[in-house]
Amino acid sequence: MRQEAERCELLCLDLPHAEAVRAQLPSPADISAAAERAKALADETRLRIALALQAGGEMCGCDLAWVCGLAQNLVSHHLRALRRAGLADSRRAGKLVMYRLTDVGAVLLGSLSGRQATDAGSATGR
């Protein structure tokens, strides 16, 4: 039976290198926030909604529901989760609520999906 090389057989530590790497790591709070953003896109429904925002730019919840083939209340629920994670933004336009990806959301989604944000789908301003 072949044993995988998963850990060192000898305790060795290049302390200067290890300390330099440790100093470069984000703070625990920053790591936690990044994990929350990643978790938000780990859900298939939220990922679908985010991809629709990436393709369509700013869109109202009704249009997102139609594009994604989902109930409007379900889309609203997932949009709240994307907003809490800092991946989407919203603004009221009369009786409509318009949603768009934030800059962070666009970058993370682009990295995850391998697709860069289009001009129509890229976040603006913030």
SETI-195950 format. One record per atom (N, C-alpha, C): residue in three letters; residue number from 1; x, y, z; atom name. Coordinates in nm, 3 decimals. Each point is the difference from the previous one (the first is absolute). Example, Ala and Ser with C-alpha at 12.3 -4.5 7.8 and 13.67 -1.06 7.14 Angstrom:
SETI-195950
+---------+-----+---------+---------+---------+-------+
: residuo : num :      xx :      yy :      zz : atomo :
+---------+-----+---------+---------+---------+-------+
:     Ala :   1 :   1.319 :  -0.569 :   0.780 :     N :
:     Ala :   1 :  -0.089 :   0.119 :   0.000 :    CA :
:     Ala :   1 :   0.090 :   0.120 :   0.000 :     C :
:     Ser :   2 :  -0.035 :   0.105 :  -0.072 :     N :
:     Ser :   2 :   0.082 :   0.119 :   0.006 :    CA :
:     Ser :   2 :  -0.077 :   0.109 :   0.073 :     C :
+---------+-----+---------+---------+---------+-------+
END
This chain:
SETI-195950
+---------+-----+---------+---------+---------+-------+
: residuo : num :      xx :      yy :      zz : atomo :
+---------+-----+---------+---------+---------+-------+
:     Met :   1 :   0.084 :  -0.117 :   0.000 :     N :
:     Met :   1 :  -0.084 :   0.117 :   0.000 :    CA :
:     Met :   1 :   0.089 :   0.124 :   0.000 :     C :
:     Arg :   2 :  -0.026 :   0.090 :  -0.092 :     N :
:     Arg :   2 :   0.080 :   0.121 :  -0.013 :    CA :
:     Arg :   2 :  -0.048 :   0.107 :   0.098 :     C :
:     Gln :   3 :   0.093 :   0.053 :   0.076 :     N :
:     Gln :   3 :  -0.035 :   0.104 :   0.096 :    CA :
:     Gln :   3 :   0.024 :   0.137 :  -0.063 :     C :
:     Glu :   4 :  -0.099 :   0.087 :   0.010 :     N :
:     Glu :   4 :   0.011 :   0.135 :  -0.054 :    CA :
:     Glu :   4 :   0.094 :   0.083 :   0.086 :     C :
:     Ala :   5 :   0.073 :   0.088 :  -0.063 :     N :
:     Ala :   5 :   0.090 :   0.091 :   0.071 :    CA :
:     Ala :   5 :  -0.081 :   0.120 :   0.046 :     C :
:     Glu :   6 :  -0.062 :  -0.010 :   0.118 :     N :
:     Glu :   6 :  -0.085 :   0.106 :   0.051 :    CA :
:     Glu :   6 :   0.066 :   0.084 :   0.106 :     C :
:     Arg :   7 :   0.102 :  -0.052 :   0.065 :     N :
:     Arg :   7 :   0.068 :   0.078 :   0.103 :    CA :
:     Arg :   7 :   0.145 :  -0.042 :   0.010 :     C :
:     Cys :   8 :   0.079 :   0.089 :   0.055 :     N :
:     Cys :   8 :   0.144 :  -0.028 :   0.016 :    CA :
:     Cys :   8 :   0.021 :  -0.114 :   0.098 :     C :
:     Glu :   9 :   0.103 :  -0.077 :  -0.026 :     N :
:     Glu :   9 :   0.038 :  -0.106 :   0.093 :    CA :
:     Glu :   9 :   0.099 :   0.054 :   0.103 :     C :
:     Leu :  10 :   0.052 :   0.117 :  -0.023 :     N :
:     Leu :  10 :   0.098 :   0.061 :   0.088 :    CA :
:     Leu :  10 :  -0.048 :   0.140 :   0.033 :     C :
:     Leu :  11 :   0.006 :   0.037 :   0.126 :     N :
:     Leu :  11 :  -0.040 :   0.135 :   0.039 :    CA :
:     Leu :  11 :   0.111 :   0.096 :  -0.040 :     C :
:     Cys :  12 :  -0.030 :   0.084 :  -0.094 :     N :
:     Cys :  12 :   0.096 :   0.099 :  -0.045 :    CA :
:     Cys :  12 :  -0.074 :   0.132 :  -0.013 :     C :
:     Leu :  13 :   0.065 :   0.109 :   0.034 :     N :
:     Leu :  13 :  -0.066 :   0.128 :  -0.007 :    CA :
:     Leu :  13 :   0.100 :   0.105 :  -0.046 :     C :
:     Asp :  14 :  -0.030 :   0.061 :  -0.113 :     N :
:     Asp :  14 :   0.080 :   0.112 :  -0.049 :    CA :
:     Asp :  14 :  -0.063 :   0.124 :   0.061 :     C :
:     Leu :  15 :   0.037 :   0.030 :   0.122 :     N :
:     Leu :  15 :  -0.065 :   0.105 :   0.079 :    CA :
:     Leu :  15 :  -0.001 :   0.137 :  -0.068 :     C :
:     Pro :  16 :   0.109 :   0.048 :  -0.056 :     N :
:     Pro :  16 :  -0.006 :   0.131 :  -0.066 :    CA :
:     Pro :  16 :  -0.103 :   0.003 :  -0.115 :     C :
:     His :  17 :  -0.001 :  -0.105 :  -0.080 :     N :
:     His :  17 :  -0.096 :  -0.006 :  -0.111 :    CA :
:     His :  17 :  -0.143 :  -0.014 :   0.053 :     C :
:     Ala :  18 :  -0.020 :  -0.086 :   0.097 :     N :
:     Ala :  18 :  -0.134 :  -0.022 :   0.056 :    CA :
:     Ala :  18 :  -0.053 :   0.128 :   0.064 :     C :
:     Glu :  19 :   0.083 :   0.073 :   0.071 :     N :
:     Glu :  19 :  -0.042 :   0.125 :   0.062 :    CA :
:     Glu :  19 :  -0.031 :   0.107 :  -0.105 :     C :
:     Ala :  20 :   0.077 :   0.003 :  -0.108 :     N :
:     Ala :  20 :  -0.026 :   0.096 :  -0.108 :    CA :
:     Ala :  20 :  -0.134 :  -0.029 :  -0.067 :     C :
:     Val :  21 :  -0.030 :  -0.126 :  -0.020 :     N :
:     Val :  21 :  -0.129 :  -0.038 :  -0.058 :    CA :
:     Val :  21 :  -0.113 :   0.033 :   0.096 :     C :
:     Arg :  22 :   0.017 :  -0.031 :   0.127 :     N :
:     Arg :  22 :  -0.102 :   0.029 :   0.101 :    CA :
:     Arg :  22 :  -0.032 :   0.149 :   0.004 :     C :
:     Ala :  23 :   0.102 :   0.083 :  -0.011 :     N :
:     Ala :  23 :  -0.019 :   0.145 :   0.005 :    CA :
:     Ala :  23 :  -0.080 :   0.052 :  -0.120 :     C :
:     Gln :  24 :   0.001 :  -0.074 :  -0.109 :     N :
:     Gln :  24 :  -0.073 :   0.041 :  -0.120 :    CA :
:     Gln :  24 :  -0.147 :  -0.041 :   0.001 :     C :
:     Leu :  25 :  -0.038 :  -0.090 :   0.088 :     N :
:     Leu :  25 :  -0.138 :  -0.047 :   0.004 :    CA :
:     Leu :  25 :  -0.094 :   0.111 :   0.045 :     C :
:     Pro :  26 :  -0.121 :   0.003 :  -0.056 :     N :
:     Pro :  26 :  -0.099 :   0.098 :   0.046 :    CA :
:     Pro :  26 :  -0.037 :  -0.028 :   0.146 :     C :
:     Ser :  27 :  -0.062 :   0.098 :   0.062 :     N :
:     Ser :  27 :  -0.045 :  -0.017 :   0.139 :    CA :
:     Ser :  27 :  -0.111 :  -0.106 :   0.005 :     C :
:     Pro :  28 :  -0.022 :  -0.058 :   0.118 :     N :
:     Pro :  28 :  -0.111 :  -0.096 :   0.013 :    CA :
:     Pro :  28 :  -0.134 :   0.060 :  -0.043 :     C :
:     Ala :  29 :  -0.023 :   0.127 :   0.031 :     N :
:     Ala :  29 :  -0.127 :   0.065 :  -0.040 :    CA :
:     Ala :  29 :  -0.011 :   0.009 :  -0.152 :     C :
:     Asp :  30 :   0.111 :   0.033 :  -0.066 :     N :
:     Asp :  30 :  -0.001 :   0.007 :  -0.147 :    CA :
:     Asp :  30 :  -0.021 :  -0.137 :  -0.062 :     C :
:     Ile :  31 :   0.061 :  -0.102 :   0.059 :     N :
:     Ile :  31 :  -0.018 :  -0.136 :  -0.049 :    CA :
:     Ile :  31 :  -0.145 :  -0.043 :   0.016 :     C :
:     Ser :  32 :  -0.060 :   0.033 :   0.115 :     N :
:     Ser :  32 :  -0.140 :  -0.034 :   0.024 :    CA :
:     Ser :  32 :  -0.091 :   0.069 :  -0.102 :     C :
:     Ala :  33 :   0.025 :   0.127 :  -0.029 :     N :
:     Ala :  33 :  -0.082 :   0.072 :  -0.098 :    CA :
:     Ala :  33 :   0.015 :  -0.061 :  -0.139 :     C :
:     Ala :  34 :   0.121 :  -0.039 :  -0.035 :     N :
:     Ala :  34 :   0.023 :  -0.063 :  -0.131 :    CA :
:     Ala :  34 :  -0.073 :  -0.134 :  -0.008 :     C :
:     Ala :  35 :   0.002 :  -0.076 :   0.109 :     N :
:     Ala :  35 :  -0.070 :  -0.129 :   0.002 :    CA :
:     Ala :  35 :  -0.150 :   0.021 :  -0.016 :     C :
:     Glu :  36 :  -0.055 :   0.104 :   0.062 :     N :
:     Glu :  36 :  -0.143 :   0.029 :  -0.015 :    CA :
:     Glu :  36 :  -0.034 :   0.036 :  -0.145 :     C :
:     Arg :  37 :   0.086 :   0.076 :  -0.065 :     N :
:     Arg :  37 :  -0.024 :   0.033 :  -0.142 :    CA :
:     Arg :  37 :   0.004 :  -0.126 :  -0.085 :     C :
:     Ala :  38 :   0.096 :  -0.086 :   0.027 :     N :
:     Ala :  38 :   0.011 :  -0.125 :  -0.076 :    CA :
:     Ala :  38 :  -0.121 :  -0.089 :   0.025 :     C :
:     Lys :  39 :  -0.045 :  -0.007 :   0.125 :     N :
:     Lys :  39 :  -0.119 :  -0.081 :   0.032 :    CA :
:     Lys :  39 :  -0.123 :   0.052 :  -0.073 :     C :
:     Ala :  40 :  -0.010 :   0.132 :  -0.014 :     N :
:     Ala :  40 :  -0.117 :   0.058 :  -0.067 :    CA :
:     Ala :  40 :  -0.009 :  -0.049 :  -0.144 :     C :
:     Leu :  41 :   0.113 :  -0.017 :  -0.066 :     N :
:     Leu :  41 :  -0.002 :  -0.047 :  -0.139 :    CA :
:     Leu :  41 :   0.004 :  -0.152 :  -0.010 :     C :
:     Ala :  42 :   0.013 :  -0.070 :   0.113 :     N :
:     Ala :  42 :   0.001 :  -0.146 :  -0.003 :    CA :
:     Ala :  42 :  -0.139 :  -0.058 :  -0.023 :     C :
:     Asp :  43 :  -0.104 :   0.080 :   0.021 :     N :
:     Asp :  43 :  -0.137 :  -0.044 :  -0.024 :    CA :
:     Asp :  43 :  -0.032 :   0.016 :  -0.148 :     C :
:     Glu :  44 :  -0.052 :  -0.105 :  -0.064 :     N :
:     Glu :  44 :  -0.026 :   0.003 :  -0.145 :    CA :
:     Glu :  44 :  -0.097 :   0.110 :  -0.039 :     C :
:     Thr :  45 :  -0.103 :   0.024 :   0.080 :     N :
:     Thr :  45 :  -0.098 :   0.103 :  -0.033 :    CA :
:     Thr :  45 :   0.064 :   0.138 :   0.005 :     C :
:     Arg :  46 :   0.077 :   0.027 :   0.106 :     N :
:     Arg :  46 :   0.066 :   0.130 :   0.009 :    CA :
:     Arg :  46 :   0.102 :   0.017 :  -0.111 :     C :
:     Leu :  47 :   0.070 :  -0.107 :  -0.034 :     N :
:     Leu :  47 :   0.096 :   0.006 :  -0.110 :    CA :
:     Leu :  47 :  -0.071 :   0.033 :  -0.131 :     C :
:     Arg :  48 :  -0.114 :  -0.062 :  -0.024 :     N :
:     Arg :  48 :  -0.078 :   0.028 :  -0.121 :    CA :
:     Arg :  48 :  -0.044 :   0.146 :  -0.004 :     C :
:     Ile :  49 :  -0.048 :   0.051 :   0.111 :     N :
:     Ile :  49 :  -0.043 :   0.140 :   0.007 :    CA :
:     Ile :  49 :   0.118 :   0.093 :  -0.023 :     C :
:     Ala :  50 :   0.113 :  -0.030 :   0.063 :     N :
:     Ala :  50 :   0.120 :   0.084 :  -0.018 :    CA :
:     Ala :  50 :   0.048 :  -0.003 :  -0.145 :     C :
:     Leu :  51 :  -0.006 :  -0.117 :  -0.064 :     N :
:     Leu :  51 :   0.039 :  -0.008 :  -0.141 :    CA :
:     Leu :  51 :  -0.095 :   0.080 :  -0.089 :     C :
:     Ala :  52 :  -0.128 :   0.001 :   0.035 :     N :
:     Ala :  52 :  -0.096 :   0.082 :  -0.074 :    CA :
:     Ala :  52 :   0.033 :   0.148 :   0.016 :     C :
:     Leu :  53 :   0.036 :   0.042 :   0.121 :     N :
:     Leu :  53 :   0.040 :   0.138 :   0.022 :    CA :
:     Leu :  53 :   0.129 :   0.033 :  -0.075 :     C :
:     Gln :  54 :   0.090 :  -0.095 :  -0.005 :     N :
:     Gln :  54 :   0.125 :   0.020 :  -0.073 :    CA :
:     Gln :  54 :  -0.029 :   0.022 :  -0.149 :     C :
:     Ala :  55 :  -0.093 :  -0.077 :  -0.054 :     N :
:     Ala :  55 :  -0.034 :   0.010 :  -0.143 :    CA :
:     Ala :  55 :  -0.087 :   0.122 :  -0.030 :     C :
:     Gly :  56 :  -0.091 :   0.033 :   0.093 :     N :
:     Gly :  56 :  -0.098 :   0.103 :  -0.029 :    CA :
:     Gly :  56 :   0.026 :   0.135 :   0.063 :     C :
:     Gly :  57 :   0.100 :   0.009 :   0.085 :     N :
:     Gly :  57 :   0.023 :   0.127 :   0.069 :    CA :
:     Gly :  57 :  -0.108 :   0.022 :   0.104 :     C :
:     Glu :  58 :  -0.042 :   0.122 :   0.017 :     N :
:     Glu :  58 :  -0.103 :   0.032 :   0.099 :    CA :
:     Glu :  58 :  -0.135 :  -0.051 :  -0.048 :     C :
:     Met :  59 :  -0.069 :  -0.074 :   0.086 :     N :
:     Met :  59 :  -0.129 :  -0.059 :  -0.037 :    CA :
:     Met :  59 :  -0.094 :   0.005 :   0.119 :     C :
:     Cys :  60 :  -0.130 :   0.007 :  -0.028 :     N :
:     Cys :  60 :  -0.097 :  -0.005 :   0.109 :    CA :
:     Cys :  60 :  -0.025 :  -0.146 :   0.038 :     C :
:     Gly :  61 :  -0.053 :  -0.019 :   0.121 :     N :
:     Gly :  61 :  -0.027 :  -0.134 :   0.050 :    CA :
:     Gly :  61 :  -0.094 :  -0.080 :  -0.088 :     C :
:     Cys :  62 :  -0.098 :   0.068 :  -0.061 :     N :
:     Cys :  62 :  -0.096 :  -0.069 :  -0.087 :    CA :
:     Cys :  62 :   0.070 :  -0.059 :  -0.122 :     C :
:     Asp :  63 :   0.088 :   0.081 :  -0.062 :     N :
:     Asp :  63 :   0.074 :  -0.048 :  -0.116 :    CA :
:     Asp :  63 :   0.093 :  -0.115 :   0.038 :     C :
:     Leu :  64 :   0.065 :   0.012 :   0.116 :     N :
:     Leu :  64 :   0.088 :  -0.108 :   0.045 :    CA :
:     Leu :  64 :  -0.078 :  -0.129 :   0.021 :     C :
:     Ala :  65 :  -0.119 :   0.011 :   0.058 :     N :
:     Ala :  65 :  -0.083 :  -0.118 :   0.022 :    CA :
:     Ala :  65 :  -0.035 :  -0.066 :  -0.133 :     C :
:     Trp :  66 :  -0.034 :   0.081 :  -0.099 :     N :
:     Trp :  66 :  -0.036 :  -0.056 :  -0.131 :    CA :
:     Trp :  66 :   0.121 :  -0.061 :  -0.068 :     C :
:     Val :  67 :   0.111 :   0.071 :   0.000 :     N :
:     Val :  67 :   0.123 :  -0.049 :  -0.064 :    CA :
:     Val :  67 :   0.043 :  -0.133 :   0.062 :     C :
:     Cys :  68 :  -0.007 :  -0.009 :   0.132 :     N :
:     Cys :  68 :   0.047 :  -0.120 :   0.070 :    CA :
:     Cys :  68 :  -0.105 :  -0.110 :   0.007 :     C :
:     Gly :  69 :  -0.124 :   0.031 :  -0.037 :     N :
:     Gly :  69 :  -0.107 :  -0.099 :   0.005 :    CA :
:     Gly :  69 :  -0.037 :  -0.038 :   0.143 :     C :
:     Leu :  70 :   0.001 :   0.101 :   0.089 :     N :
:     Leu :  70 :  -0.027 :  -0.025 :   0.141 :    CA :
:     Leu :  70 :  -0.110 :   0.093 :   0.049 :     C :
:     Ala :  71 :  -0.062 :  -0.036 :   0.111 :     N :
:     Ala :  71 :  -0.102 :   0.085 :   0.061 :    CA :
:     Ala :  71 :   0.065 :   0.129 :   0.051 :     C :
:     Gln :  72 :  -0.073 :   0.109 :  -0.010 :     N :
:     Gln :  72 :   0.055 :   0.129 :   0.039 :    CA :
:     Gln :  72 :   0.037 :   0.004 :   0.149 :     C :
:     Asn :  73 :  -0.081 :  -0.062 :   0.086 :     N :
:     Asn :  73 :   0.034 :   0.001 :   0.143 :    CA :
:     Asn :  73 :   0.128 :  -0.080 :   0.028 :     C :
:     Leu :  74 :   0.025 :  -0.106 :  -0.076 :     N :
:     Leu :  74 :   0.123 :  -0.077 :   0.015 :    CA :
:     Leu :  74 :   0.120 :   0.082 :  -0.045 :     C :
:     Val :  75 :  -0.014 :   0.070 :  -0.111 :     N :
:     Val :  75 :   0.107 :   0.086 :  -0.050 :    CA :
:     Val :  75 :   0.030 :   0.110 :   0.101 :     C :
:     Ser :  76 :  -0.104 :   0.061 :   0.056 :     N :
:     Ser :  76 :   0.019 :   0.106 :   0.101 :    CA :
:     Ser :  76 :   0.076 :  -0.053 :   0.121 :     C :
:     His :  77 :  -0.034 :  -0.120 :   0.043 :     N :
:     His :  77 :   0.069 :  -0.062 :   0.114 :    CA :
:     His :  77 :   0.149 :  -0.015 :  -0.030 :     C :
:     His :  78 :   0.033 :  -0.050 :  -0.118 :     N :
:     His :  78 :   0.141 :  -0.022 :  -0.036 :    CA :
:     His :  78 :   0.072 :   0.132 :  -0.027 :     C :
:     Leu :  79 :  -0.070 :   0.099 :  -0.051 :     N :
:     Leu :  79 :   0.062 :   0.131 :  -0.019 :    CA :
:     Leu :  79 :   0.038 :   0.063 :   0.134 :     C :
:     Arg :  80 :  -0.084 :  -0.021 :   0.101 :     N :
:     Arg :  80 :   0.035 :   0.050 :   0.135 :    CA :
:     Arg :  80 :   0.130 :  -0.064 :   0.048 :     C :
:     Ala :  81 :   0.015 :  -0.129 :  -0.024 :     N :
:     Ala :  81 :   0.123 :  -0.070 :   0.041 :    CA :
:     Ala :  81 :   0.121 :   0.054 :  -0.076 :     C :
:     Leu :  82 :  -0.016 :   0.027 :  -0.129 :     N :
:     Leu :  82 :   0.109 :   0.058 :  -0.078 :    CA :
:     Leu :  82 :   0.035 :   0.140 :   0.049 :     C :
:     Arg :  83 :  -0.101 :   0.077 :   0.039 :     N :
:     Arg :  83 :   0.025 :   0.134 :   0.054 :    CA :
:     Arg :  83 :   0.071 :  -0.008 :   0.134 :     C :
:     Arg :  84 :  -0.045 :  -0.089 :   0.089 :     N :
:     Arg :  84 :   0.064 :  -0.016 :   0.131 :    CA :
:     Arg :  84 :   0.148 :  -0.037 :  -0.014 :     C :
:     Ala :  85 :   0.031 :  -0.079 :  -0.101 :     N :
:     Ala :  85 :   0.138 :  -0.043 :  -0.023 :    CA :
:     Ala :  85 :   0.082 :   0.108 :  -0.071 :     C :
:     Gly :  86 :  -0.065 :   0.110 :  -0.039 :     N :
:     Gly :  86 :   0.073 :   0.108 :  -0.067 :    CA :
:     Gly :  86 :   0.024 :  -0.024 :  -0.147 :     C :
:     Leu :  87 :  -0.073 :  -0.095 :  -0.059 :     N :
:     Leu :  87 :   0.020 :  -0.034 :  -0.140 :    CA :
:     Leu :  87 :  -0.097 :   0.070 :  -0.093 :     C :
:     Ala :  88 :  -0.112 :   0.048 :   0.052 :     N :
:     Ala :  88 :  -0.100 :   0.070 :  -0.080 :    CA :
:     Ala :  88 :  -0.043 :   0.125 :   0.076 :     C :
:     Asp :  89 :  -0.053 :   0.093 :  -0.076 :     N :
:     Asp :  89 :  -0.048 :   0.128 :   0.051 :    CA :
:     Asp :  89 :  -0.142 :   0.019 :  -0.053 :     C :
:     Ser :  90 :  -0.077 :   0.084 :   0.066 :     N :
:     Ser :  90 :  -0.133 :   0.030 :  -0.051 :    CA :
:     Ser :  90 :  -0.028 :   0.148 :   0.016 :     C :
:     Arg :  91 :  -0.094 :   0.048 :  -0.080 :     N :
:     Arg :  91 :  -0.048 :   0.137 :   0.012 :    CA :
:     Arg :  91 :  -0.145 :   0.002 :  -0.044 :     C :
:     Arg :  92 :  -0.076 :   0.088 :   0.060 :     N :
:     Arg :  92 :  -0.141 :   0.014 :  -0.037 :    CA :
:     Arg :  92 :  -0.010 :   0.098 :  -0.116 :     C :
:     Ala :  93 :  -0.078 :  -0.036 :  -0.099 :     N :
:     Ala :  93 :  -0.028 :   0.086 :  -0.115 :    CA :
:     Ala :  93 :  -0.152 :   0.005 :  -0.014 :     C :
:     Gly :  94 :  -0.062 :   0.094 :   0.069 :     N :
:     Gly :  94 :  -0.146 :   0.006 :   0.003 :    CA :
:     Gly :  94 :  -0.054 :  -0.122 :   0.072 :     C :
:     Lys :  95 :  -0.080 :  -0.079 :  -0.070 :     N :
:     Lys :  95 :  -0.057 :  -0.120 :   0.060 :    CA :
:     Lys :  95 :   0.086 :  -0.124 :  -0.021 :     C :
:     Leu :  96 :   0.111 :   0.016 :  -0.072 :     N :
:     Leu :  96 :   0.088 :  -0.113 :  -0.029 :    CA :
:     Leu :  96 :   0.120 :   0.001 :   0.095 :     C :
:     Val :  97 :   0.053 :  -0.117 :   0.025 :     N :
:     Val :  97 :   0.128 :  -0.012 :   0.069 :    CA :
:     Val :  97 :   0.097 :  -0.058 :  -0.100 :     C :
:     Met :  98 :   0.107 :   0.074 :  -0.025 :     N :
:     Met :  98 :   0.099 :  -0.038 :  -0.099 :    CA :
:     Met :  98 :   0.122 :  -0.059 :   0.072 :     C :
:     Tyr :  99 :   0.052 :  -0.108 :  -0.055 :     N :
:     Tyr :  99 :   0.114 :  -0.070 :   0.058 :    CA :
:     Tyr :  99 :   0.115 :  -0.001 :  -0.099 :     C :
:     Arg : 100 :   0.121 :  -0.003 :   0.055 :     N :
:     Arg : 100 :   0.121 :  -0.013 :  -0.081 :    CA :
:     Arg : 100 :   0.107 :  -0.065 :   0.085 :     C :
:     Leu : 101 :   0.101 :  -0.055 :  -0.065 :     N :
:     Leu : 101 :   0.114 :  -0.053 :   0.072 :    CA :
:     Leu : 101 :   0.085 :   0.116 :   0.051 :     C :
:     Thr : 102 :   0.059 :  -0.016 :   0.116 :     N :
:     Thr : 102 :   0.099 :   0.097 :   0.047 :    CA :
:     Thr : 102 :   0.131 :  -0.031 :  -0.073 :     C :
:     Asp : 103 :   0.097 :   0.088 :   0.015 :     N :
:     Asp : 103 :   0.131 :  -0.026 :  -0.061 :    CA :
:     Asp : 103 :   0.058 :  -0.130 :   0.054 :     C :
:     Val : 104 :  -0.012 :  -0.021 :   0.132 :     N :
:     Val : 104 :   0.050 :  -0.124 :   0.061 :    CA :
:     Val : 104 :  -0.075 :  -0.120 :  -0.057 :     C :
:     Gly : 105 :  -0.130 :   0.011 :  -0.014 :     N :
:     Gly : 105 :  -0.081 :  -0.108 :  -0.055 :    CA :
:     Gly : 105 :   0.040 :  -0.033 :  -0.143 :     C :
:     Ala : 106 :   0.024 :   0.103 :  -0.080 :     N :
:     Ala : 106 :   0.039 :  -0.020 :  -0.140 :    CA :
:     Ala : 106 :   0.135 :  -0.071 :  -0.011 :     C :
:     Val : 107 :   0.095 :   0.042 :   0.084 :     N :
:     Val : 107 :   0.133 :  -0.061 :  -0.003 :    CA :
:     Val : 107 :  -0.007 :  -0.145 :   0.046 :     C :
:     Leu : 108 :  -0.068 :  -0.025 :   0.112 :     N :
:     Leu : 108 :  -0.009 :  -0.135 :   0.052 :    CA :
:     Leu : 108 :  -0.074 :  -0.092 :  -0.098 :     C :
:     Leu : 109 :  -0.109 :   0.048 :  -0.054 :     N :
:     Leu : 109 :  -0.075 :  -0.080 :  -0.096 :    CA :
:     Leu : 109 :   0.082 :  -0.027 :  -0.126 :     C :
:     Gly : 110 :   0.072 :   0.102 :  -0.047 :     N :
:     Gly : 110 :   0.086 :  -0.019 :  -0.117 :    CA :
:     Gly : 110 :   0.107 :  -0.104 :   0.025 :     C :
:     Ser : 111 :   0.058 :   0.002 :   0.120 :     N :
:     Ser : 111 :   0.102 :  -0.100 :   0.035 :    CA :
:     Ser : 111 :  -0.060 :  -0.139 :   0.008 :     C :
:     Leu : 112 :  -0.117 :  -0.009 :   0.058 :     N :
:     Leu : 112 :  -0.066 :  -0.128 :   0.021 :    CA :
:     Leu : 112 :  -0.049 :  -0.060 :  -0.132 :     C :
:     Ser : 113 :  -0.061 :   0.083 :  -0.083 :     N :
:     Ser : 113 :  -0.060 :  -0.050 :  -0.123 :    CA :
:     Ser : 113 :   0.096 :  -0.003 :  -0.117 :     C :
:     Gly : 114 :   0.114 :   0.070 :   0.014 :     N :
:     Gly : 114 :   0.093 :   0.007 :  -0.112 :    CA :
:     Gly : 114 :  -0.046 :   0.096 :  -0.108 :     C :
:     Arg : 115 :  -0.104 :   0.077 :   0.030 :     N :
:     Arg : 115 :  -0.055 :   0.096 :  -0.097 :    CA :
:     Arg : 115 :   0.019 :   0.140 :   0.057 :     C :
:     Gln : 116 :   0.054 :   0.088 :  -0.079 :     N :
:     Gln : 116 :   0.016 :   0.138 :   0.043 :    CA :
:     Gln : 116 :  -0.131 :   0.073 :  -0.014 :     C :
:     Ala : 117 :  -0.022 :   0.099 :   0.086 :     N :
:     Ala : 117 :  -0.122 :   0.081 :  -0.007 :    CA :
:     Ala : 117 :   0.000 :   0.078 :  -0.132 :     C :
:     Thr : 118 :  -0.117 :   0.006 :  -0.062 :     N :
:     Thr : 118 :  -0.015 :   0.080 :  -0.121 :    CA :
:     Thr : 118 :  -0.026 :   0.144 :   0.041 :     C :
:     Asp : 119 :   0.005 :   0.091 :  -0.097 :     N :
:     Asp : 119 :  -0.030 :   0.140 :   0.032 :    CA :
:     Asp : 119 :  -0.139 :   0.013 :   0.060 :     C :
:     Ala : 120 :  -0.097 :  -0.074 :  -0.055 :     N :
:     Ala : 120 :  -0.137 :   0.007 :   0.052 :    CA :
:     Ala : 120 :  -0.010 :  -0.063 :   0.138 :     C :
:     Gly : 121 :   0.085 :  -0.100 :   0.026 :     N :
:     Gly : 121 :  -0.012 :  -0.072 :   0.125 :    CA :
:     Gly : 121 :   0.096 :   0.044 :   0.107 :     C :
:     Ser : 122 :   0.093 :   0.087 :  -0.033 :     N :
:     Ser : 122 :   0.098 :   0.039 :   0.102 :    CA :
:     Ser : 122 :  -0.061 :   0.100 :   0.096 :     C :
:     Ala : 123 :   0.049 :  -0.004 :   0.120 :     N :
:     Ala : 123 :  -0.047 :   0.093 :   0.101 :    CA :
:     Ala : 123 :   0.058 :   0.139 :  -0.028 :     C :
:     Thr : 124 :  -0.072 :   0.101 :   0.039 :     N :
:     Thr : 124 :   0.046 :   0.136 :  -0.023 :    CA :
:     Thr : 124 :   0.006 :   0.075 :   0.130 :     C :
:     Gly : 125 :   0.091 :   0.092 :   0.005 :     N :
:     Gly : 125 :  -0.001 :   0.096 :   0.109 :    CA :
:     Gly : 125 :   0.054 :  -0.045 :   0.132 :     C :
:     Arg : 126 :  -0.053 :  -0.100 :   0.060 :     N :
:     Arg : 126 :   0.035 :  -0.034 :   0.139 :    CA :
:     Arg : 126 :   0.114 :  -0.096 :   0.011 :     C :
+---------+-----+---------+---------+---------+-------+
END
